[in-house]
Amino acid sequence: MARNTPLAHYRNIGISAHIDAGKTTTTEGILYRTGLKHKIGAVHEGETTTDWMAQERERGITIVSAAVSCFWKDRQINIIDTPGHIDFTVEVERSLRVLDGAVVVFDGKMGVESQSETVWRQADKYNVPRICFINKLDRTGASFERSYQSIINRLTKNAVRFQIPIGEEENMEGVIDLLKMKAYYFEGNMGNTVVEKDIPDNLKADAEKYHALLIEKIAENDDTMMMEYLDGKMDFPIDDLKAVARRATIAGKLVPVFAGTALKNKGVQLVLDAVVDYLPSPLDIPKPKGINPETGADVTREVA
C-alpha cells in the first residue's frame, strides 16, 4: 500500500511515566484533540483506547504497550502507550528500543517518582529524545515549579521551561508560552478552543525571567546565535529559535518542559505542537543497526 505521509512528517513516540501520573489520560487527550475520539476516556471506568485488555480495564493500569495512530498538522503521530507499573517495565524497555522520541509525563503533585527515574534511564540507554509534560496541575497540592526542580535535580540539568502555568490547583486556567511570550487559555467544551491572550500582569515578571533563561539555554546550542546573544541580542526570530531547539532536543542536549492537565484538555494541544516541532522524524535519527545472523556482520538498514 502506498504511503501518503512523507517520512519527514512521521513522529513515532512513546508516552511514558510512573503509574498514575496520567500517561494513558494524556494519550486519551491526544486522541480526543486529534479527532479520533469524541470524549476523553476515563481510566477508572475502563473507557480508554490503549488499555484494551480486560485485566487493564479492571485494574485501571496499563500492563502491555499499545500502539495507536493519529494526525496533527499534517503529521502522522504513531503513539505507544507504555506501562507505568514497575512490574511491567520490560514492556517499556521493548518500546523504547523502537521509538524515535518520547513524551515523559509527571504528576504535578508528586514530580519525579521512582518509575520516572527507571523510564528516564531506559530512554538514556537508547538515546531517545524527550519532552516533559507536567500533568495534573489542577489537583490539590500540585506545583509546576516543585515538579520542574525535581526533574532538574533527579533526572537532567538539560530540562528547560518552555511554559509556565497560569494558576495551579483549582485556579489552573491556562499556560504561558515562554518562546512566544503569550498566554493560552482553553475554552469551550472540554477546552477545545485555544485562545491566545496577553500575559496576565501578575505573571509578567516571572514570564520575562524564564523567557530570558530559555533564550540563553537555546542559544547555547548554536555558535552563531550564542555570539549574537553575548552581544546583547534577545529578539531572535521564533522559527530560528525553534530550529535550534529542535536540533538540541534531538541531540539530547535540551529537554523542553510543558504544563497542563490532560483530563481537562488544558495544554494537550500545545504538547502536540511540541511533538511536531521538537521530536524527530525517522529521518532525523541514526539509521538502525543490527547483526546479520548468518554471517555475523554488522548491518545498517535504510529508513524507508
N, C-alpha and C positions, 0 to 999 in steps of 0.2 A: 504494500500500500504506500502511495507517495506521501511524503511528509510535507505538510503545508506550512509548518513553522520553521524558519531558519534556525540552525543550531545556535546562533548567537542570541536568539530570543528564548532559549530554554533556561529555566532555573530549576535544578534538581536539588531540593533542600530537605533537611530534616528538621522536625520540631522536637527539641529535647529539653528535659527539665527533671528536677526532683518530683516525686509523687505529690500530687495535689497543688502544684504551682500554677496549674491552669493551662497545661500544654495542649490537651485534647480540646479544651474550650477555645483556645486560640486557633487551633485548626478549624473548629466549627465556625468561628468568626470569619476566618478567611474564606471558607466555602460559602457562607452566607453573603459576605460582601462581594464575592465574585459571581454571585447569581446561581450557584449550584444548589442552594437550599433556600427555602422560604422562611426559615427560622433557625436560630442557634440552638442545636440540640443540647439538652441538659444531661450531664454525665450521670447524676444521681437518679435520673429517670430512665436511663438506658436508651437514650434517643440519638446518641452520636453516631456519625458515619463510620469512623475508623475503629471504634470499639464494637466489632461486629460479632464476636464470639459470645455465646450465652454466659460463659463464666465472667467475661469482662463486663457485660451489662448487669449481671447480678451483683458483682463486687464493686463496680464503679471505678475500675482501674484498667489501664492498658497492659495487656500481657504479651501480645505479639505485635511486631511492627506492621503497619498497614499503609498502603500507598493510595493516593488519590490525585487527580489532576484538575487544574482549573486555569483560567486565563485572566490576566490583568494587564491592561495597557499593551495589548498585542504580544505579551509574553506568555508562554506556557509554563506554568509553575507546577512541577511534579513534587508532591509533598509526601514524605514518610513520617508518620506519627509514631514515635518510639515510646517504649515503656519508661516509667519513672521509678518503678519499684526496684530496689537493689537485687531482688531475686531473679529479675529478668534482664539484667544488664548485658548479658551476651547478645540479646536482640539489638541493643543499642550499638554494640561493637560491630555486629554484622552490617548494620545500616550505614554507619559512618565510613565503612570501607568503600562504599559506592557513591556516597554523596559528594556533591560539588560544594555545598555550603550548608550552613545551619543557622536556625534561629533558636537561641537558648532562652528559655522563659524562666523568670524568677518571681516568686511570691513577694509582693511589695511589703508584706509584713515581716516575712522571715529572711529575705535576702538570700545569700548563698547558703545552701544546705548540703548535707553530706553527699547526696547523689549528684548535686550540681557539680561538686568537685570531681567526682568519678567521670561524669559525662565530659567535663572540660578536659581532663587528662586523656580521655579516649580521642577527643577531637584533635588535641595536640599531636597525638601519636600518628594520626593520618593527615595532619596538616590541613584540616578543614577550616576555611574561612568562616567567621561567625559575626552575627549581630546579636545584641541582647535586647530583650523586651521585659521590662519590669512591669509585671501584671498585678491585677487586683489592688490597684491604688485607691479604689473606692471602699476598701474594707477597713474596719476599725483597727487602729494600730499601724496602718500602712505608712511607710516613709520612703519616698524615692531616694532621698539623699543617703539615708542609712543603708539601703539596699545597694545603691551605687558604690558606696565606700566599701561594702563587703566584697564586691566584685574586684575592686582595686586591691584590697588587702589580701584576698584569698585566692584570686584567680589570675589576674593580669593587670599590669600597670598601663597597658595599651588601651584600656577601656576609656571612652570619652563620651561625655553627654552630647547627644545631638538634639535632645529635647529635655525640657523640664515640665512637670505637670502644673496645671492651673488648679490649685487646691488639691487637697487629699482627703481621704476618708469620705464622709458623706458630702463633702464640699468639692469633690473632684469633678471639674467641669470640662476640662479640655487639656491641650498641651501647647507649649510654645516651641516652635521650630527655631533652634538656635542658629541655623545656617541662613534661613530666610528672614529671621527676626520678625516673625508673625505669630499670632495666636490662632489656634484652630479649635473650634467647638463642633460638637457632633449633635445635631439637632434632628427633630422629626422622629418618626417611628424607628426605634432601635438605633438611633444615631446615624441614620442613613445619609443625612445631608451634612457635608463638611463645610463649615462656614469659616472663612478667613477674616480675622479682625486685627486691629492694633493690639499690641501687648498691654495688658492692664497696668495702670500706673504703679500699683504696689509691687509689681514684679519686674519693672523695667531695670532696676539696678542689678538684680540677680541675672536677668537675661543678658545684659550688656557684659557683665563679668564673665559669664560662662561662654558667651559668644567669642570674646577675646581669647579665652583658653582654647576653644575649639579651632579657631583660625590658626593659632600658634601650633597646635597639635597636627593639623593637616599640613601646614606649611613645612613642618619638619621633614616631610616625606618627599619634598621636591626641591632640588637645589636652587632653581631659578626663583621659585615662589619664596623660598626661605630668604634669599638675598634681598628681594623686594620687601619682605616682611621686616627684616632687620633695618631696612632703610625707612621704615615707618609706614609702609603701605598696609592698609587693612581691608580696603574695599575691593577685594578680588571678585571677578565675575562668578556667579553661582555655579555655572557649568564647569569652570576651571577647578573650583573647589571640589565639586562632586567627582570630577575625573581623577584628581589626585587622591581623594578619599577612597575611591573605588580601587585604585591600584594598591593603595596601602592596606586596605581591608583584605584583598585577595592574597597579598603577600604576608598577611598575619601581623602586620605592624600597627594596625589600627582595629579597634573593635567598637563600632558605633553602638550607643545605648539609647533605647527609646522607652516611652512611658505610655501607660494606659490601663484599661480594664476590658478584657476580651468579652466577658459575659455581657457587658452593656455596650459593646461595639464602639468603644471610645479608644481611638488610636490604632485600631487594626488596619484601617485604610492606609495610614502612613507607614505602618510596618510593611505592608505590601509594596508601597512605593520604594522603601528601603531595600527590599529583596531585589527589586528590579534595578535599582541604582547602584547597589554596592556588592551584592553577592555575584559570584562568577557564573558564566555560561560554561558549557562543556569545552568551549574553545579557549577559555581563559586559564585552564589548569593544565599541569603536565600530562602528557599522554600516558595512558595506563600501561604498566609494565607487568610482565609475568615470565614464566619459565615454560619452554616447550617440553612437555612430558616425555617426548620420545628422544630428544637429543640433549636435554638439559640446558640448552642455550637460552640466554635472555631474549625476550621478545617484547617489542613495543607495538601497540595497536594504534592505528589511526582512528580518530574520532569521526564517526560517520552516522 
